[in-house]
Amino acid sequence: MLVFAGLGNPGAKYANNRHNVGFMAVDAVARRHSFSPWSKKFQGLIAEGTLAGEKILLIKPQTFMNLSGQAVG
């Protein structure tokens, strides 16, 4: 299993901010490859799926950028 963490800041206020490019990237992967719906887990939002036969876990930490290690670590 591989884990991809898309970093950013949660909330509508930051949705299209350049600091949220990590969230945008994992959203695009999840959408294009029909991953599971996002669910709350590990202080973040996760989606699961497969790419090239490899199980992938996508995570969007909901702890804000400077504290993202709490959700990923």
C-alpha positions as CSV (number, residue, x, y, z in Angstrom):
1,M,0.0,0.0,0.0
2,L,1.1,3.5,-0.8
3,V,0.0,6.6,1.0
4,F,-0.2,10.0,-0.8
5,A,-0.8,13.0,1.5
6,G,-2.2,16.1,-0.2
7,L,-1.3,19.0,2.0
8,G,-3.4,22.1,2.4
9,N,-5.7,24.0,4.8
10,P,-9.2,22.9,5.5
11,G,-12.3,25.1,5.0
12,A,-14.0,26.9,2.2
13,K,-12.0,30.1,3.0
14,Y,-8.8,28.3,1.6
15,A,-10.4,26.1,-1.1
16,N,-8.8,27.7,-4.2
17,N,-5.7,29.0,-2.4
18,R,-2.3,28.1,-3.9
19,H,-1.3,26.5,-0.6
20,N,-4.0,23.9,-1.2
21,V,-2.5,22.5,-4.4
22,G,-2.0,19.2,-2.5
23,F,-5.7,18.9,-1.8
24,M,-6.4,19.7,-5.4
25,A,-4.0,17.0,-6.6
26,V,-5.4,14.2,-4.5
27,D,-8.9,15.3,-5.4
28,A,-8.0,15.0,-9.1
29,V,-6.5,11.5,-8.5
30,A,-9.6,10.3,-6.6
31,R,-12.0,11.7,-9.2
32,R,-10.1,10.4,-12.3
33,H,-9.6,6.9,-10.9
34,S,-12.9,6.3,-9.1
35,F,-11.6,6.1,-5.6
36,S,-14.0,5.6,-2.7
37,P,-15.8,8.7,-1.3
38,W,-13.8,10.8,1.2
39,S,-14.4,9.8,4.8
40,K,-13.1,11.2,8.1
41,K,-10.3,9.2,9.7
42,F,-6.8,9.8,11.1
43,Q,-7.4,13.6,11.7
44,G,-8.1,13.9,8.0
45,L,-10.2,12.9,5.0
46,I,-9.2,9.6,3.3
47,A,-10.1,7.9,0.0
48,E,-9.0,4.5,-1.1
49,G,-8.5,3.0,-4.5
50,T,-6.0,1.2,-6.8
51,L,-3.6,2.5,-9.4
52,A,-1.7,0.0,-11.6
53,G,-2.7,-2.8,-9.3
54,E,-1.3,-1.1,-6.2
55,K,-3.6,-0.2,-3.3
56,I,-3.5,3.6,-2.7
57,L,-4.6,5.6,0.3
58,L,-5.1,9.3,-0.3
59,I,-5.3,11.6,2.7
60,K,-6.1,15.3,3.1
61,P,-5.1,16.3,6.7
62,Q,-7.6,18.5,8.4
63,T,-5.1,19.9,10.9
64,F,-4.0,22.9,8.8
65,M,-0.7,23.0,6.9
66,N,1.7,23.6,9.8
67,L,0.3,20.7,11.8
68,S,-0.2,18.2,8.9
69,G,2.3,15.8,10.5
70,Q,-0.3,15.0,13.2
71,A,-2.6,13.4,10.6
72,V,0.1,11.9,8.4
73,G,2.7,10.7,11.0
